[in-house]
């Protein structure tokens, strides 16, 4: 199934087509050709996501048998963002009466999986380097994330490589509802002949990287919709746009547990503010482990406030304990002053329930080696905190007041702009000085904070946070 030569009616040049074929051949030479291998899958429960009924798909000797109400959530780990979107889709599927199956395309011992892992390693390394080298960030990383991934030629090369993913899909019925939270699982599904594929596009900056022709594409924002519909800026010359039924704006991808409790959680936030309780702030480390300087710099501002009882500070290190170790080099004995949950996920969840309407500790540290626990810890904490400090990644779209650190990668810029303009977030702060000034304003001006909190409730009523439900419904319906 050729998806390289022509994309949405746009003919690619011979040089790009040749380079795409060469790229695929390079991966085959490095990782082997398993195109004729019979892969089978089996389902195993995911304990962390048991309340969503999630089963993880792993390799098996026997063919997979799925119930009639199964929905496949196709994903990869690249940072935490795509896993987070996948959790939202699984949660929405469960709420709608379906059984979600977790299909991490990068997790198998197969050629396609090895390709993805090698790509992800490079992405993670470059992301970290970008935070340490201004020259690399300015001349390489920012342009690549903003413009390089935007070009249609990039998608053409990815589509050719994605042909290597198809063997892993052989157990799936062709009409199984399949929601992909990265273009690669979506492209693989299309190449495998699946007919009910939804490609859930992240972020707010349109890039050809995220295209998966043959799938139903969904986006979260009007800006993204207009950009993808026209394929705006994907080539030097104007292109034919996406066709009827190829693209829908569905709203933000958010877990059912968060969406259905927005009013209650905002009511408790408002109550804490009115009663003068310590202001709860969550700072979460991203899945790639980048943003180290920003994270450490914030401690100079936030830790004294926590010691004074003005702030209750939650630090989720995800599965990056090294970040905590670097923080302890700067602040010896930090763990002794904190409530710590290191690989104690059940105890952590009990604590979250305890503080929902009760008091929290001044400083809480969370770390989990398990990827599901590392990601969902932030989701669980979002319901009981007052402000989330994050880079403008996928967390831009969640129904909680947010303050943005400096972006990592040019594609995140427009997420920060969108959150600020939408009104459920404060603006991106590019440096320590602006971040500290913004924190002073939020902590010192109750009306400023409540304006953002009120906006979260308004957007909930408008259905802005219902994107995950709508994506699942489209997958079930099919094209």
MOCORKA-V724238 format. One record per residue. RES is the residue in three letters. D_CENTER is the distance of its C-alpha to the mean C-alpha in Angstrom with 2 decimals. Layout:
RES,D_CENTER / RES,D_CENTER
This chain:
UNK,28.93 / UNK,28.88 / UNK,25.77 / UNK,26.61 / UNK,29.90 / UNK,29.13 / UNK,25.80 / UNK,26.15 / UNK,29.84 / UNK,29.51 / UNK,31.57 / UNK,30.23 / UNK,32.78 / UNK,34.49 / UNK,33.29 / UNK,29.58 / UNK,30.45 / UNK,32.46 / UNK,29.77 / UNK,27.24 / UNK,29.80 / UNK,30.58 / UNK,26.98 / UNK,26.77 / UNK,30.17 / UNK,29.15 / UNK,26.41 / UNK,28.96 / UNK,31.47 / UNK,29.15 / UNK,27.55 / UNK,30.12 / UNK,30.54 / UNK,29.61 / UNK,29.81 / UNK,32.68 / UNK,31.43 / UNK,31.05 / UNK,27.85 / UNK,27.71 / UNK,25.12 / UNK,25.44 / UNK,23.39 / UNK,23.04 / UNK,21.80 / UNK,18.75 / UNK,20.44 / UNK,17.53 / UNK,16.40 / UNK,20.06 / UNK,20.11 / UNK,17.84 / UNK,20.19 / UNK,17.68 / UNK,19.49 / UNK,18.24 / UNK,19.98 / UNK,22.01 / UNK,24.95 / UNK,28.28 / UNK,31.88 / UNK,32.10 / UNK,30.55 / UNK,27.81 / UNK,28.98 / UNK,26.61 / UNK,27.58 / UNK,28.02 / UNK,25.15 / UNK,22.52 / UNK,19.14 / UNK,17.25 / UNK,13.45 / UNK,13.04 / UNK,10.21 / UNK,10.19 / UNK,9.14 / UNK,8.38 / UNK,7.47 / UNK,5.42 / UNK,1.75 / UNK,3.74 / UNK,5.76 / UNK,4.62 / UNK,4.97 / UNK,7.83 / UNK,9.26 / UNK,9.54 / UNK,11.28 / UNK,13.39 / UNK,14.40 / UNK,15.43 / UNK,17.27 / UNK,19.13 / UNK,20.10 / UNK,21.47 / UNK,23.55 / UNK,21.84 / UNK,21.16 / UNK,17.65 / UNK,17.77 / UNK,14.99 / UNK,15.50 / UNK,13.83 / UNK,15.58 / UNK,15.56 / UNK,17.28 / UNK,20.70 / UNK,23.90 / UNK,24.08 / UNK,24.40 / UNK,21.19 / UNK,19.19 / UNK,21.09 / UNK,20.33 / UNK,16.55 / UNK,16.98 / UNK,19.32 / UNK,17.02 / UNK,14.17 / UNK,16.90 / UNK,18.02 / UNK,14.70 / UNK,14.30 / UNK,18.00 / UNK,18.04 / UNK,15.29 / UNK,17.52 / UNK,20.66 / UNK,19.56 / UNK,19.65 / UNK,23.10 / UNK,24.75 / UNK,25.12 / UNK,26.87 / UNK,24.19 / UNK,21.51 / UNK,23.84 / UNK,25.34 / UNK,22.72 / UNK,19.09 / UNK,18.92 / UNK,20.94 / UNK,19.10 / UNK,15.63 / UNK,17.37 / UNK,20.23 / UNK,20.35 / UNK,17.30 / UNK,18.60 / UNK,21.79 / UNK,22.77 / UNK,24.40 / UNK,21.12 / UNK,20.06 / UNK,23.58 / UNK,23.32 / UNK,19.99 / UNK,21.61 / UNK,24.58 / UNK,22.71 / UNK,20.77 / UNK,24.24 / UNK,24.08 / UNK,21.33 / UNK,23.59 / UNK,25.74 / UNK,23.10 / UNK,23.00 / UNK,26.75 / UNK,26.74 / UNK,24.80 / UNK,27.07 / UNK,26.74 / UNK,26.04 / UNK,23.42 / UNK,20.57 / UNK,17.55 / UNK,14.06 / UNK,11.95 / UNK,8.21 / UNK,9.29 / UNK,12.75 / UNK,14.47 / UNK,14.53 / UNK,15.56 / UNK,18.17 / UNK,19.43 / UNK,19.93 / UNK,21.87 / UNK,23.93 / UNK,24.73 / UNK,26.12 / UNK,23.82 / UNK,24.54 / UNK,22.05 / UNK,18.79 / UNK,16.05 / UNK,13.60 / UNK,10.58 / UNK,9.95 / UNK,7.02 / UNK,8.44 / UNK,12.14 / UNK,14.05 / UNK,15.63 / UNK,15.90 / UNK,17.80 / UNK,15.38 / UNK,13.41 / UNK,16.71 / UNK,17.89 / UNK,21.39 / UNK,22.70 / UNK,19.59 / UNK,19.02 / UNK,16.34 / UNK,14.55 / UNK,13.11 / UNK,12.48 / UNK,15.18 / UNK,18.82 / UNK,18.46 / UNK,15.98 / UNK,18.33 / UNK,21.39 / UNK,20.07 / UNK,19.07 / UNK,22.15 / UNK,24.42 / UNK,22.54 / UNK,23.42 / UNK,23.90 / UNK,22.93 / UNK,26.50 / UNK,29.52 / UNK,31.27 / UNK,30.24 / UNK,28.66 / UNK,28.99 / UNK,26.08 / UNK,24.16 / UNK,26.54 / UNK,27.05 / UNK,24.56 / UNK,22.10 / UNK,19.73 / UNK,18.95 / UNK,17.36 / UNK,16.23 / UNK,14.60 / UNK,11.42 / UNK,9.29 / UNK,10.36 / UNK,12.03 / UNK,15.78 / UNK,16.74 / UNK,15.37 / UNK,16.60 / UNK,19.94 / UNK,20.68 / UNK,19.97 / UNK,23.73 / UNK,24.70 / UNK,22.17 / UNK,23.14 / UNK,26.75 / UNK,26.48 / UNK,24.88 / UNK,27.72 / UNK,30.23 / UNK,29.18 / UNK,29.50 / UNK,32.84 / UNK,34.17 / UNK,33.25 / UNK,31.20 / UNK,29.19 / UNK,26.10 / UNK,23.02 / UNK,20.37 / UNK,17.17 / UNK,16.00 / UNK,12.99 / UNK,12.78 / UNK,9.69 / UNK,9.24 / UNK,11.39 / UNK,13.93 / UNK,14.68 / UNK,16.03 / UNK,18.90 / UNK,21.51 / UNK,19.75 / UNK,19.10 / UNK,22.71 / UNK,24.22 / UNK,22.91 / UNK,24.86 / UNK,28.12 / UNK,27.49 / UNK,25.84 / UNK,27.79 / UNK,31.18 / UNK,30.00 / UNK,28.90 / UNK,32.31 / UNK,34.06 / UNK,32.44 / UNK,30.94 / UNK,27.34 / UNK,25.70 / UNK,23.06 / UNK,20.20 / UNK,18.61 / UNK,15.83 / UNK,16.05 / UNK,13.58 / UNK,15.38 / UNK,16.82 / UNK,20.30 / UNK,21.59 / UNK,20.15 / UNK,22.28 / UNK,25.20 / UNK,25.07 / UNK,25.01 / UNK,28.02 / UNK,29.86 / UNK,29.71 / UNK,30.45 / UNK,32.57 / UNK,32.72 / UNK,29.46 / UNK,28.84 / UNK,32.31 / UNK,31.50 / UNK,28.29 / UNK,27.32 / UNK,25.44 / UNK,23.27 / UNK,22.86 / UNK,22.09 / UNK,23.65 / UNK,20.94 / UNK,23.50 / UNK,25.36 / UNK,22.27 / UNK,21.60 / UNK,25.32 / UNK,25.15 / UNK,22.36 / UNK,24.68 / UNK,27.64 / UNK,26.39 / UNK,25.05 / UNK,28.52 / UNK,30.05 / UNK,30.04 / UNK,27.50 / UNK,28.37 / UNK,28.44 / UNK,25.99 / UNK,23.57 / UNK,21.89 / UNK,19.33 / UNK,18.44 / UNK,17.78 / UNK,18.19 / UNK,16.77 / UNK,13.09 / UNK,12.72 / UNK,14.68 / UNK,12.95 / UNK,9.54 / UNK,11.46 / UNK,13.93 / UNK,11.95 / UNK,11.62 / UNK,15.34 / UNK,16.32 / UNK,14.87 / UNK,17.71 / UNK,20.40 / UNK,19.77 / UNK,20.94 / UNK,18.69 / UNK,15.26 / UNK,15.46 / UNK,12.33 / UNK,11.74 / UNK,10.71 / UNK,7.02 / UNK,4.63 / UNK,7.17 / UNK,9.70 / UNK,9.76 / UNK,10.69 / UNK,14.49 / UNK,15.67 / UNK,17.56 / UNK,15.65 / UNK,17.10 / UNK,15.43 / UNK,16.36 / UNK,17.02 / UNK,14.31 / UNK,13.69 / UNK,14.18 / UNK,15.85 / UNK,13.10 / UNK,11.67 / UNK,15.17 / UNK,15.11 / UNK,12.17 / UNK,14.50 / UNK,17.43 / UNK,16.07 / UNK,15.31 / UNK,18.75 / UNK,20.52 / UNK,19.09 / UNK,20.50 / UNK,18.17 / UNK,17.38 / UNK,19.62 / UNK,19.64 / UNK,18.20 / UNK,20.72 / UNK,21.40 / UNK,23.64 / UNK,25.01 / UNK,27.83 / UNK,25.85 / UNK,23.38 / UNK,26.44 / UNK,28.15 / UNK,25.30 / UNK,25.15 / UNK,28.92 / UNK,28.73 / UNK,26.25 / UNK,28.27 / UNK,31.55 / UNK,31.14 / UNK,30.47 / UNK,30.65 / UNK,27.93 / UNK,25.44 / UNK,26.68 / UNK,26.27 / UNK,22.48 / UNK,22.59 / UNK,24.78 / UNK,22.48 / UNK,19.69 / UNK,22.39 / UNK,23.57 / UNK,20.26 / UNK,20.00 / UNK,23.51 / UNK,22.67 / UNK,20.00 / UNK,17.27 / UNK,14.78 / UNK,15.95 / UNK,13.69 / UNK,12.62 / UNK,16.36 / UNK,17.38 / UNK,15.21 / UNK,16.74 / UNK,20.11 / UNK,20.00 / UNK,19.33 / UNK,22.22 / UNK,24.40 / UNK,23.91 / UNK,25.15
